[in-house]
Amino acid sequence: MKNMKTSRSEFISIRGARTHVRHWGREGAPILFMVHGWMDVAASFQFVVDELAGDWHVIAPDWRGFGLSDYTQSDTYWFPDYLADLDAMLQHYSPDAPVNLLGHSMGANVAGLYAGVRPERIVRFINLEGFGMMATRPSQAPGRYARWLDELREPPQMRSYPSRQAVAARLQKTNPRLIDERAAFLAEHWSVQNEAGEWEIMGDPRHKRVNPMLYQVEEVMACWRRITAPVLWVEAAETNMWEWMGPKEQARIEIDRRLGFLQDVRCEMMMDAGHMLHHDQPAELARLVEQFLAQ
């Protein structure tokens, strides 16, 4: 791998939670805000940042319940909390000017909602594999509530690993494209040693609980419809994130339907990449991002 750009860590208070934020680049440079996905951390963007050619101040937080940020004090993580956290963070770092916002997976879903709820705060929005979730039906509510109540009875646990090398191997099992050096770097930022001397993922086990609130896709689309910023939509050619939508042809129809709610969108397909496209093709992704931001 090429020489890595140095990052610096900061801790700020966001809505009562001690929040870890990672920075790359020069203070005063144009801000590029990056938000990670589920069971990921801000350091995950290192490889893309290394490939950026321009003068950027990249700001990437660990969402609450991930990485070095505080865990929640409630039983469950609520999606609106992430929306409010993002609003507070952007207000902290850029109170007077809108920003360029990039999100991956869960982070892209939060960012997409935000870009529609606060359209004046976003200059350009880059959505990496943020398809949204499966549409739900009201009839699913009783079963979902019951499952949530059942899960509250047993404290969730994370699997532990004997070494950081084992954590890296676990990452490579999920993503076979992940080269050894990148896997080792991610394992260092993705895991912490516990009292028993084993390594655990730096994510709150409570994230594994089902959310009792049903996903209302048309409410999300109402937010997407209000996005005024140009959108760069990047999919990975070998992703599996659409599988919950059904057969591939059916999934494509639904994804394209959702894309139709965006006023100004440019779509790109990242070849030789899976869902973690920022790990698989960071140079190509950085090129696409900077080309989009320069338009």
Sequence and secondary structure as in RCSB ss.txt:
>XXXX:A:sequence
MKNMKTSRSEFISIRGARTHVRHWGREGAPILFMVHGWMDVAASFQFVVDELAGDWHVIAPDWRGFGLSDYTQSD
TYWFPDYLADLDAMLQHYSPDAPVNLLGHSMGANVAGLYAGVRPERIVRFINLEGFGMMATRPSQAPGRYARWLD
ELREPPQMRSYPSRQAVAARLQKTNPRLIDERAAFLAEHWSVQNEAGEWEIMGDPRHKRVNPMLYQVEEVMACWR
RITAPVLWVEAAETNMWEWMGPKEQARIEIDRRLGFLQDVRCEMMMDAGHMLHHDQPAELARLVEQFLAQ
>XXXX:A:secstr
      EEEEEEEETTEEEEEEEES TTS EEEEE  TT  GGGGHHHHHH  S  EEEEE  TTBTTS   SSS
S  HHHHHHHHHHHHHHH TTS EEEEEETHHHHHHHHHHHHSGGGEEEEEEES        GGGHHHHHHHHHH
HHTS     EESSHHHHHHHHHHH TT  HHHHHHHHHHHEEE TTS EEESB GGGGS  SS   HHHHHHHHH
T  S EEEEEETT  TTGGGSSHHHHHHHHHHHHTT SSEEEEEETT  S HHHH HHHHHHHHHHHHH 
